[in-house]
Amino acid sequence: MKVLRSPVSTRIVRPTTALKPTNVSRNLATAISITPPSYLSLPPPGPPQPRLPGPSVVPSLGTEYNENLFRYTSGRWLYNESQQMAQRYIKFDVAALRRIIASVCASPVSSMEKKEGLFNKTLMVTLANGKKVAVRIKNPIAGPDHLMTSSEVATMDFVRNNLGIPVPKILAWSSHAANNGVGAEYIIMESAPGVQLSTVWRTMDSRQKKNVVNSLVALEQNMLNAKFAQYGSLYYRDDIPESKRAPRLYAHGSRRFGSEEKFCIGPIAHRNFYEDERAAMDLDRGPWSSPEDYLRSLASREEAWISRFAKPNIHDDPFRNVSGPQFKEEHLQCLEQYRSIIPALVPTSRKVLASNLWHSDLNPGNIFVSDDEERRVVSIIDWQGCWAGPAYLQMTSPSFLACDVAGLTSGLEFPKLPPEYDIMSQDTKAIMREDHKAQILHKLYEIKQLYPYRISDREARVMPVRAAGRTWKDGILPLRLALLDVFSRWAELSRSDEPCPLRFTREEVQELKRQRDRYVDWHDFLDDVRTTFGMRLYGWVSPHEYPSKRALLEGTRSRLPVALTNQLEEILPQDWWPFRDTVPLPSAPEVRV
């Protein structure tokens, strides 16, 4: 199940050191910085998603066309709701699906309950014989037809049967909605054993939490042992045309895990390569034989889309709106500059360039642990969008280990309580102990899993890649600042004595500083507004909160101080009020029955 995260990867912060007016120096360039991302999986996992309080459960009423099964019912959106709902509406033949389940499981369906995330619906099915299975229905927003489902199934099969990763067994599936009788892509699988980590994490003791970390590290090591010949998504060979397959499955000289006649690496199925009009465009979606080819494909993808389809200040989330108008020419110029530095962004270590499968969304809802005192990982779900990519871009700490990393060192030393701990109040001590425990777990994972794959200047190498694929969504400023960081570190990043192809004048650097400060002011305000109104990203609120939140917003704008609204209009000349529809209303949802 997907969970929503804050878009920290492109958040910009003010520097702690002042700019020096003497020259455009290394210090001057470095002073304008981007917050290091908390996760580095590329391509990014789509637009950040709001953390939901829990999955919505809707019992099936037994009718063939139960609208509650077709619609998204877990929440409402305070803006762009028609678009959000249309992207999550999928009508299918419930009776046909029940017949397929009964045939596959050799038992009639007794009941179905819907649990939904933002990209899929999961029907928890109870059979007449008492057994339970899960049926996953892909929403339109989830990603490309056929490729997304077929890749997810093949990936689950491979990691379960070839790498020993505990994932639910697939019982039946179809990635061809038009001719499967159901009218939607589906996966029927066994229910995950154990208990969901999200339900027990807060009550677990330190030993149990360490067991989770250690068992997860061991499972991920199995994935790191499998090194593929190219970068892309994993498929059954019969699901991909021969012209789209990598010529071999495993890298030369690497360990073989079998099934080379069964699986292949093919085009990436990640939704970022198919969003909006990209789905119908002729883009380079891999498979890629080198990291440079993959990095260039991000620029090519965005250049092609921006040139043909980008519309100024049209965003699916006005909270992510940029501080000022956007111009296609500026984006294309920055993407060309990004292209020029790609060779310097790629590390030299073969180990970190290996093509590895990686689960980029290990939130506590996707991890199941044993229902005993040991609390070891017994199942991992939601492999949608997972792909084989460069290890240094794939590997990241799981979200359930997130903590305040400000005081953490980058080496092998474990964090310690602050020197002033003994003189703190008891309440403060309790908070510090909990923070310290969280930091210990984070560092434990970092040392065991990430430290062997460390690279120099990681943020400088990764942030341009991260920003290049999202310039129209996040604005061009993150990419410009990332390019400036590369310019300042060119001597460390470049493999040769060639001069840096980037150029920044003093005036340009000073203007970037002003833009950064304006960007920070705007997003600080938006964060305050979002927190004040108790909403999640994209304006998501729970259904029971929607009426009161809507009523509150209607009277809020008129009560804001004139001085504040004047300042905001200077920061963002176009309509700055975030609670408004910013995308065209969608057409009626396609009925696929």
C-alpha positions as CSV (number, residue, x, y, z in Angstrom):
1,M,0.0,0.0,0.0
2,K,1.4,3.4,-1.0
3,V,1.7,6.0,1.7
4,L,2.1,9.7,1.2
5,R,5.4,11.5,1.9
6,S,6.4,15.1,1.9
7,P,8.2,16.2,-1.3
8,V,11.5,16.6,0.6
9,S,13.5,15.7,-2.4
10,T,13.1,19.1,-3.9
11,R,12.6,21.2,-0.9
12,I,15.1,24.1,-0.7
13,V,16.6,25.6,2.5
14,R,18.5,28.7,3.2
15,P,22.2,28.2,3.7
16,T,23.7,28.4,7.2
17,T,26.8,30.3,5.8
18,A,26.7,33.7,4.3
19,L,27.5,34.4,0.7
20,K,30.8,36.0,0.1
21,P,30.7,39.0,-2.3
22,T,34.3,38.8,-3.5
23,N,34.0,36.4,-6.4
24,V,32.0,33.5,-7.8
25,S,33.9,31.0,-5.8
26,R,33.4,27.5,-4.5
27,N,32.1,28.8,-1.3
28,L,29.7,31.1,-3.1
29,A,28.3,28.4,-5.2
30,T,28.0,25.9,-2.3
31,A,26.2,28.4,-0.1
32,I,23.0,27.9,-2.2
33,S,22.0,24.4,-1.4
34,I,19.2,21.8,-1.6
35,T,18.2,19.7,1.3
36,P,19.6,16.2,0.8
37,P,16.8,13.8,-0.1
38,S,15.5,11.3,2.5
39,Y,15.2,8.7,-0.3
40,L,17.0,8.5,-3.6
41,S,15.1,5.9,-5.6
42,L,15.0,6.9,-9.2
43,P,12.8,7.4,-11.0
44,P,10.9,9.0,-8.1
45,P,7.9,7.2,-6.9
46,G,5.5,9.6,-8.5
47,P,4.0,12.6,-6.9
48,P,4.3,12.5,-3.1
49,Q,1.4,10.8,-1.5
50,P,-0.4,11.9,1.7
51,R,-0.1,9.5,4.6
52,L,-3.6,8.1,5.2
53,P,-4.9,7.2,8.6
54,G,-5.7,3.8,7.4
55,P,-7.2,2.0,4.4
56,S,-10.9,2.4,3.7
57,V,-12.9,-0.7,4.1
58,V,-16.1,-1.0,2.0
59,P,-18.1,-4.2,2.2
60,S,-19.4,-5.6,-1.1
61,L,-23.2,-5.5,-1.2
62,G,-23.2,-8.4,-3.6
63,T,-24.5,-6.5,-6.6
64,E,-22.8,-6.8,-10.0
65,Y,-22.1,-3.1,-10.3
66,N,-21.4,-1.8,-6.8
67,E,-20.3,1.8,-7.2
68,N,-18.6,1.7,-3.9
69,L,-16.2,-0.8,-5.4
70,F,-15.5,1.3,-8.4
71,R,-15.1,4.7,-6.8
72,Y,-12.4,6.0,-4.5
73,T,-14.1,6.2,-1.1
74,S,-11.2,6.6,1.4
75,G,-11.1,10.4,1.3
76,R,-12.0,13.7,-0.4
77,W,-9.9,16.4,-2.0
78,L,-10.3,20.1,-1.3
79,Y,-9.2,21.0,-4.8
80,N,-8.9,19.2,-8.1
81,E,-11.2,16.6,-6.7
82,S,-12.9,15.7,-10.0
83,Q,-9.4,14.9,-11.5
84,Q,-8.3,12.9,-8.5
85,M,-11.6,10.9,-8.4
86,A,-11.5,10.2,-12.2
87,Q,-7.9,8.8,-11.9
88,R,-9.1,6.3,-9.3
89,Y,-12.4,5.2,-10.9
90,I,-12.5,1.8,-12.5
91,K,-15.7,-0.1,-13.3
92,F,-15.5,-3.8,-13.7
93,D,-17.7,-6.9,-13.8
94,V,-17.9,-8.0,-10.2
95,A,-19.8,-11.1,-10.9
96,A,-17.2,-12.2,-13.5
97,L,-14.4,-11.6,-11.0
98,R,-16.2,-13.6,-8.3
99,R,-16.5,-16.5,-10.8
100,I,-12.8,-16.4,-11.6
101,I,-11.9,-16.3,-7.9
102,A,-14.2,-19.3,-7.2
103,S,-12.6,-21.2,-10.0
104,V,-9.0,-20.5,-9.1
105,C,-9.6,-21.2,-5.4
106,A,-12.0,-24.1,-5.7
107,S,-14.4,-22.4,-3.4
108,P,-17.3,-19.9,-3.8
109,V,-16.8,-16.3,-2.6
110,S,-18.4,-15.6,0.7
111,S,-17.6,-11.9,1.1
112,M,-15.4,-9.1,-0.2
113,E,-14.1,-6.0,1.5
114,K,-12.4,-3.2,-0.3
115,K,-9.2,-1.7,1.1
116,E,-7.7,1.0,-1.1
117,G,-4.5,3.0,-1.5
118,L,-4.0,5.8,-3.9
119,F,-3.1,3.7,-6.9
120,N,-5.0,0.4,-6.4
121,K,-8.0,-1.2,-4.9
122,T,-7.4,-4.4,-2.9
123,L,-10.4,-6.7,-2.3
124,M,-10.0,-8.9,0.8
125,V,-11.9,-12.0,-0.2
126,T,-13.3,-14.6,2.3
127,L,-14.1,-17.9,0.6
128,A,-16.8,-20.3,1.7
129,N,-14.2,-22.7,2.9
130,G,-12.9,-20.1,5.3
131,K,-9.7,-19.3,3.5
132,K,-8.8,-15.7,2.5
133,V,-7.2,-14.3,-0.6
134,A,-6.4,-10.7,-1.8
135,V,-7.4,-9.4,-5.2
136,R,-5.6,-6.3,-6.5
137,I,-7.3,-4.0,-9.1
138,K,-5.2,-1.4,-10.8
139,N,-6.6,2.1,-10.9
140,P,-6.0,4.2,-14.1
141,I,-3.5,6.4,-12.2
142,A,-1.3,3.5,-11.3
143,G,0.7,3.3,-14.5
144,P,0.7,1.8,-18.1
145,D,-1.8,-0.8,-19.2
146,H,-0.4,-4.3,-19.3
147,L,3.2,-3.4,-18.4
148,M,2.6,-2.3,-14.9
149,T,0.7,-5.5,-13.9
150,S,2.8,-7.9,-15.9
151,S,6.0,-6.5,-14.4
152,E,4.6,-6.6,-10.9
153,V,3.6,-10.2,-11.2
154,A,6.9,-11.3,-12.8
155,T,8.9,-9.4,-10.1
156,M,6.9,-11.1,-7.3
157,D,7.5,-14.5,-8.9
158,F,11.2,-13.9,-9.3
159,V,12.0,-12.6,-5.8
160,R,9.8,-15.3,-4.2
161,N,11.0,-18.3,-6.1
162,N,14.5,-17.3,-7.2
163,L,15.7,-15.0,-4.4
164,G,13.8,-16.4,-1.4
165,I,12.0,-13.1,-0.5
166,P,8.7,-13.8,1.3
167,V,6.0,-12.3,-0.9
168,P,2.4,-13.5,-1.4
169,K,2.0,-16.3,-3.9
170,I,0.2,-15.3,-7.1
171,L,-2.8,-17.5,-7.9
172,A,-4.1,-15.9,-11.1
173,W,-3.7,-12.6,-12.9
174,S,-4.5,-10.7,-16.1
175,S,-2.9,-7.6,-17.5
176,H,-5.3,-7.4,-20.5
177,A,-8.5,-5.7,-19.3
178,A,-10.1,-5.6,-22.7
179,N,-10.5,-9.3,-23.1
180,N,-10.3,-10.9,-19.7
181,G,-14.1,-10.8,-19.0
182,V,-13.6,-8.5,-15.9
183,G,-12.9,-5.3,-17.6
184,A,-9.9,-4.4,-15.4
185,E,-6.4,-5.7,-14.7
186,Y,-6.3,-7.9,-11.6
187,I,-4.0,-10.0,-9.5
188,I,-5.3,-12.8,-7.3
189,M,-2.9,-13.7,-4.5
190,E,-2.6,-15.4,-1.2
191,S,-3.1,-13.1,1.8
192,A,0.1,-12.0,3.5
193,P,0.9,-14.0,6.8
194,G,1.8,-12.3,10.0
195,V,0.7,-8.8,11.2
196,Q,1.2,-5.5,9.5
197,L,4.2,-3.6,10.9
198,S,2.2,-0.4,11.1
199,T,-0.1,-2.0,13.7
200,V,2.6,-3.1,16.1
201,W,5.7,-0.9,15.5
202,R,4.9,1.6,18.3
203,T,4.4,-1.2,20.9
204,M,7.5,-3.1,20.0
205,D,10.6,-3.1,22.2
206,S,14.1,-2.3,21.0
207,R,15.1,-5.9,20.6
208,Q,12.1,-6.6,18.4
209,K,12.7,-3.5,16.3
210,K,16.3,-4.6,15.7
211,N,15.0,-8.0,14.6
212,V,12.9,-6.2,12.0
213,V,15.9,-4.3,10.7
214,N,18.2,-7.2,10.7
215,S,15.8,-9.6,9.0
216,L,15.0,-6.9,6.4
217,V,18.7,-6.3,5.7
218,A,19.2,-10.0,5.1
219,L,16.3,-10.2,2.6
220,E,17.5,-7.1,0.8
221,Q,21.0,-8.6,0.6
222,N,19.4,-11.4,-1.5
223,M,18.1,-8.8,-3.9
224,L,21.5,-7.1,-4.1
225,N,23.1,-10.5,-5.0
226,A,21.2,-10.6,-8.2
227,K,22.8,-8.3,-10.8
228,F,21.1,-7.8,-14.1
229,A,22.6,-7.2,-17.5
230,Q,20.6,-3.9,-18.1
231,Y,18.4,-1.4,-16.4
232,G,14.6,-1.7,-16.7
233,S,11.6,-3.6,-15.3
234,L,11.4,-7.3,-15.0
235,Y,8.9,-9.3,-17.1
236,Y,8.1,-12.8,-18.3
237,R,9.7,-13.1,-21.7
238,D,6.4,-13.9,-23.4
239,D,4.9,-10.6,-22.2
240,I,7.4,-8.4,-24.0
241,P,8.2,-8.2,-27.7
242,E,11.7,-9.6,-28.6
243,S,12.8,-6.1,-29.8
244,K,12.1,-4.7,-26.3
245,R,14.0,-7.4,-24.3
246,A,17.5,-7.1,-23.0
247,P,19.6,-9.8,-24.8
248,R,20.4,-11.5,-21.5
249,L,19.1,-11.5,-17.9
250,Y,22.1,-11.5,-15.7
251,A,25.3,-9.4,-15.9
252,H,28.5,-11.0,-17.3
253,G,30.4,-12.7,-14.5
254,S,27.7,-12.3,-11.9
255,R,25.9,-15.1,-10.0
256,R,23.1,-16.8,-11.8
257,F,19.8,-17.4,-10.1
258,G,18.2,-19.5,-12.8
259,S,15.0,-18.9,-14.9
260,E,16.9,-17.1,-17.7
261,E,14.5,-18.7,-20.2
262,K,11.5,-17.4,-18.2
263,F,12.3,-13.8,-17.3
264,C,13.8,-10.8,-19.1
265,I,14.6,-7.1,-18.5
266,G,12.3,-4.9,-20.6
267,P,11.0,-1.3,-20.7
268,I,10.6,0.5,-17.4
269,A,7.0,0.3,-16.2
270,H,7.2,3.2,-13.8
271,R,4.3,5.6,-14.0
272,N,6.6,8.7,-14.4
273,F,7.3,7.6,-17.9
274,Y,3.6,7.4,-18.8
275,E,2.0,10.3,-16.9
276,D,-0.3,12.6,-18.8
277,E,0.4,12.7,-22.5
278,R,3.7,10.7,-22.1
279,A,1.8,7.4,-22.3
280,A,1.2,8.0,-26.0
281,M,4.6,9.4,-26.8
282,D,7.5,7.6,-28.5
283,L,10.0,7.8,-25.6
284,D,13.2,6.0,-24.6
285,R,11.9,3.7,-21.8
286,G,14.7,1.3,-21.9
287,P,16.0,-1.2,-21.3
288,W,19.3,0.7,-20.9
289,S,22.8,-0.7,-21.1
290,S,24.5,2.1,-19.1
291,P,23.6,4.5,-16.4
292,E,24.5,7.4,-18.7
293,D,21.8,6.2,-21.1
294,Y,19.2,6.1,-18.3
295,L,20.2,9.6,-17.1
296,R,19.9,10.9,-20.7
297,S,16.5,9.3,-21.1
298,L,15.1,11.5,-18.2
299,A,16.1,14.6,-20.1
300,S,14.8,13.4,-23.4
301,R,11.5,12.4,-21.8
302,E,10.9,15.8,-20.3
303,E,12.2,17.8,-23.3
304,A,9.8,16.0,-25.5
305,W,6.8,16.5,-23.2
306,I,7.6,20.1,-22.4
307,S,8.1,21.0,-26.0
308,R,4.7,19.7,-27.0
309,F,2.4,19.7,-24.0
310,A,3.6,21.9,-21.0
311,K,1.2,24.6,-20.0
312,P,2.4,27.5,-17.7
313,N,1.3,27.1,-14.1
314,I,-0.9,24.1,-14.6
315,H,-0.3,21.8,-11.6
316,D,-2.1,18.9,-10.1
317,D,-1.3,20.4,-6.7
318,P,-1.1,24.2,-6.3
319,F,0.8,23.7,-3.0
320,R,3.6,22.6,-5.3
321,N,3.3,25.6,-7.5
322,V,6.4,27.5,-8.3
323,S,7.2,31.1,-7.3
324,G,6.7,32.7,-10.7
325,P,5.8,31.9,-14.3
326,Q,7.4,29.1,-16.2
327,F,8.8,29.3,-19.7
328,K,9.5,26.3,-21.9
329,E,12.8,27.8,-23.2
330,E,14.3,28.0,-19.7
331,H,13.4,24.4,-18.9
332,L,14.9,23.1,-22.2
333,Q,18.1,25.1,-21.7
334,C,18.5,23.7,-18.2
335,L,17.9,20.2,-19.3
336,E,20.6,20.7,-22.0
337,Q,23.0,21.8,-19.3
338,Y,22.1,18.7,-17.3
339,R,22.9,16.6,-20.3
340,S,26.4,18.2,-20.5
341,I,27.3,17.0,-17.0
342,I,25.9,13.5,-17.0
343,P,29.4,11.8,-17.3
344,A,30.5,13.5,-14.1
345,L,27.4,12.4,-12.2
346,V,28.1,8.7,-12.6
347,P,30.3,7.1,-10.0
348,T,33.2,4.9,-11.1
349,S,32.6,1.9,-8.7
350,R,31.2,-1.1,-10.5
351,K,29.5,-2.2,-7.3
352,V,27.3,0.9,-7.1
353,L,26.5,0.8,-10.8
354,A,25.1,-2.7,-10.7
355,S,21.6,-3.2,-11.9
356,N,19.6,-4.4,-8.8
357,L,16.0,-4.9,-8.0
358,W,14.9,-2.8,-5.0
359,H,11.7,-2.1,-3.2
360,S,11.5,1.6,-2.9
361,D,8.3,1.9,-0.8
362,L,9.0,0.0,2.4
363,N,6.6,1.8,4.6
364,P,5.2,-0.1,7.6
365,G,2.0,-0.9,5.7
366,N,3.9,-3.0,3.2
367,I,5.8,-5.1,5.7
368,F,4.4,-8.0,7.7
369,V,6.1,-9.4,10.7
370,S,5.7,-12.6,12.7
371,D,3.0,-12.6,15.3
372,D,5.3,-13.7,18.1
373,E,7.9,-12.3,20.3
374,E,10.6,-12.3,17.6
375,R,8.8,-9.9,15.2
376,R,10.8,-10.9,12.1
377,V,9.8,-9.9,8.6
378,V,7.6,-12.7,7.1
379,S,6.1,-10.9,4.0
380,I,6.6,-7.8,1.8
381,I,3.8,-6.6,-0.4
382,D,3.2,-3.9,-3.1
383,W,5.9,-4.5,-5.7
384,Q,4.2,-2.3,-8.2
385,G,6.7,0.0,-10.0
386,C,9.8,-1.8,-8.7
387,W,12.6,-2.0,-11.3
388,A,16.2,-3.0,-11.8
389,G,18.2,0.3,-11.6
390,P,21.7,1.5,-10.6
391,A,22.3,0.5,-7.0
392,Y,23.5,4.0,-6.0
393,L,20.2,5.5,-7.2
394,Q,18.0,2.7,-5.9
395,M,19.2,2.1,-2.3
396,T,17.6,4.1,0.4
397,S,16.5,3.8,4.0
398,P,13.0,2.4,4.6
399,S,10.5,5.1,5.5
400,F,9.6,3.5,8.9
401,L,13.2,4.2,10.0
402,A,12.9,7.9,9.3
403,C,14.2,10.1,12.1
404,D,15.9,13.4,12.8
405,V,19.2,12.9,11.1
406,A,20.6,16.3,11.8
407,G,22.9,15.1,14.6
408,L,24.0,11.9,12.8
409,T,27.5,11.4,11.6
410,S,28.1,9.9,8.1
411,G,30.5,7.3,9.3
412,L,30.3,4.1,11.5
413,E,29.8,5.9,14.8
414,F,26.5,5.3,16.5
415,P,24.7,8.4,17.8
416,K,24.9,9.4,21.5
417,L,22.7,11.3,23.8
418,P,23.6,15.0,24.1
419,P,26.1,16.1,26.8
420,E,23.3,18.2,28.5
421,Y,21.0,15.1,28.8
422,D,21.6,14.8,32.6
423,I,20.3,18.3,33.4
424,M,17.2,18.0,31.2
425,S,13.7,17.7,32.6
426,Q,12.2,14.2,32.8
427,D,9.8,15.0,30.0
428,T,12.6,16.2,27.8
429,K,14.7,13.2,28.7
430,A,11.9,10.9,27.6
431,I,11.6,12.6,24.2
432,M,15.4,12.5,23.8
433,R,15.5,8.8,24.6
434,E,12.9,8.0,22.0
435,D,14.7,10.2,19.4
436,H,18.0,8.4,20.3
437,K,16.4,5.0,19.8
438,A,15.1,6.0,16.4
439,Q,18.5,7.3,15.4
440,I,20.2,4.0,16.6
441,L,17.9,2.0,14.3
442,H,18.5,4.3,11.4
443,K,22.2,4.1,11.9
444,L,22.1,0.3,12.3
445,Y,20.4,0.0,8.9
446,E,22.8,2.6,7.3
447,I,25.9,0.7,8.5
448,K,24.7,-2.7,7.6
449,Q,23.1,-1.9,4.2
450,L,24.0,1.5,2.8
451,Y,27.5,2.1,4.0
452,P,29.1,-0.6,1.8
453,Y,27.5,1.3,-1.2
454,R,28.5,4.8,-0.2
455,I,29.8,7.1,-2.9
456,S,31.5,10.5,-2.7
457,D,29.5,13.6,-3.2
458,R,26.3,11.6,-3.2
459,E,23.9,14.5,-3.1
460,A,25.7,16.4,-5.8
461,R,25.5,13.3,-8.1
462,V,21.9,12.4,-7.3
463,M,20.0,15.7,-7.0
464,P,20.5,16.8,-10.7
465,V,19.0,13.4,-11.7
466,R,16.2,13.7,-9.3
467,A,15.3,17.3,-10.4
468,A,15.7,16.7,-14.1
469,G,12.7,14.4,-14.3
470,R,10.4,16.9,-12.5
471,T,11.2,20.4,-13.6
472,W,7.6,21.2,-14.7
473,K,6.1,19.8,-11.6
474,D,8.5,21.2,-9.0
475,G,9.7,24.3,-10.9
476,I,13.1,24.8,-12.5
477,L,14.8,26.2,-9.4
478,P,15.8,22.8,-7.9
479,L,17.6,21.8,-11.1
480,R,19.3,25.1,-11.3
481,L,20.6,24.9,-7.8
482,A,21.7,21.3,-8.3
483,L,23.6,22.4,-11.4
484,L,25.2,25.1,-9.3
485,D,26.3,22.5,-6.8
486,V,27.9,20.4,-9.5
487,F,29.7,23.5,-10.8
488,S,31.1,24.1,-7.3
489,R,32.3,20.5,-6.9
490,W,33.5,19.9,-10.5
491,A,37.1,19.1,-9.4
492,E,35.8,16.2,-7.3
493,L,33.1,15.0,-9.7
494,S,34.9,15.2,-13.0
495,R,36.9,12.2,-14.2
496,S,39.3,14.2,-16.4
497,D,40.9,17.6,-16.6
498,E,38.2,18.9,-18.9
499,P,36.7,22.3,-17.8
500,C,33.2,22.4,-16.4
501,P,30.7,23.0,-19.2
502,L,28.6,25.1,-16.8
503,R,29.0,28.8,-16.2
504,F,27.6,31.0,-13.5
505,T,28.2,34.8,-13.2
506,R,28.1,36.6,-9.9
507,E,24.8,38.1,-10.9
508,E,23.3,34.8,-11.7
509,V,24.4,33.3,-8.4
510,Q,22.9,36.3,-6.5
511,E,19.6,35.9,-8.4
512,L,19.5,32.2,-7.6
513,K,19.9,33.2,-3.9
514,R,16.9,35.6,-4.2
515,Q,14.8,33.0,-5.9
516,R,15.7,30.4,-3.3
517,D,14.7,32.7,-0.5
518,R,11.4,33.5,-2.2
519,Y,10.8,29.8,-2.8
520,V,11.5,29.0,0.8
521,D,9.2,31.7,2.0
522,W,6.4,30.5,-0.2
523,H,6.7,26.8,0.8
524,D,7.1,27.7,4.5
525,F,3.8,29.5,4.3
526,L,2.1,26.6,2.4
527,D,3.3,24.1,5.0
528,D,1.9,26.3,7.8
529,V,-1.4,26.6,5.9
530,R,-1.6,22.8,5.4
531,T,-0.8,22.1,9.0
532,T,-3.3,24.7,10.2
533,F,-6.1,23.2,8.2
534,G,-5.1,19.6,9.0
535,M,-4.9,18.4,5.4
536,R,-2.5,16.1,3.7
537,L,-0.8,16.5,0.4
538,Y,-3.0,17.3,-2.7
539,G,-5.6,18.6,-0.3
540,W,-6.6,15.1,0.9
541,V,-8.9,14.9,3.9
542,S,-11.0,12.1,5.4
543,P,-14.6,11.9,4.2
544,H,-16.0,12.9,7.6
545,E,-13.7,16.0,7.8
546,Y,-14.6,17.2,4.3
547,P,-17.7,19.3,5.1
548,S,-16.1,21.2,8.0
549,K,-12.8,21.8,6.1
550,R,-14.7,23.1,3.1
551,A,-16.8,25.5,5.2
552,L,-13.7,26.7,7.0
553,L,-11.8,27.4,3.8
554,E,-14.7,29.4,2.3
555,G,-14.4,32.1,4.9
556,T,-10.7,32.1,5.5
557,R,-9.3,34.0,2.5
558,S,-11.5,37.0,3.1
559,R,-10.3,37.2,6.7
560,L,-6.6,37.3,5.9
561,P,-4.8,40.6,6.7
562,V,-4.4,42.8,3.7
563,A,-0.6,43.2,4.4
564,L,-0.2,39.4,4.2
565,T,-2.1,39.1,0.9
566,N,-0.2,41.9,-0.6
567,Q,3.1,40.2,0.3
568,L,1.9,36.9,-1.1
569,E,0.9,38.6,-4.4
570,E,4.4,39.9,-4.7
571,I,5.8,36.4,-4.0
572,L,3.5,34.8,-6.5
573,P,2.0,37.2,-9.0
574,Q,-0.6,34.7,-10.3
575,D,-3.4,33.5,-8.1
576,W,-1.6,32.4,-4.9
577,W,-4.6,31.0,-3.1
578,P,-3.7,27.2,-2.9
579,F,-7.3,25.9,-2.4
580,R,-8.4,26.1,-6.0
581,D,-8.8,23.8,-9.0
582,T,-5.7,24.2,-11.2
583,V,-6.3,21.5,-13.8
584,P,-9.0,21.1,-16.5
585,L,-12.0,19.1,-15.5
586,P,-11.6,15.5,-16.8
587,S,-14.1,13.9,-19.1
588,A,-16.4,11.2,-17.8
589,P,-14.5,8.2,-16.6
590,E,-14.1,5.4,-19.1
591,V,-16.3,2.5,-18.4
592,R,-14.3,-0.7,-19.1
593,V,-16.8,-3.5,-18.9
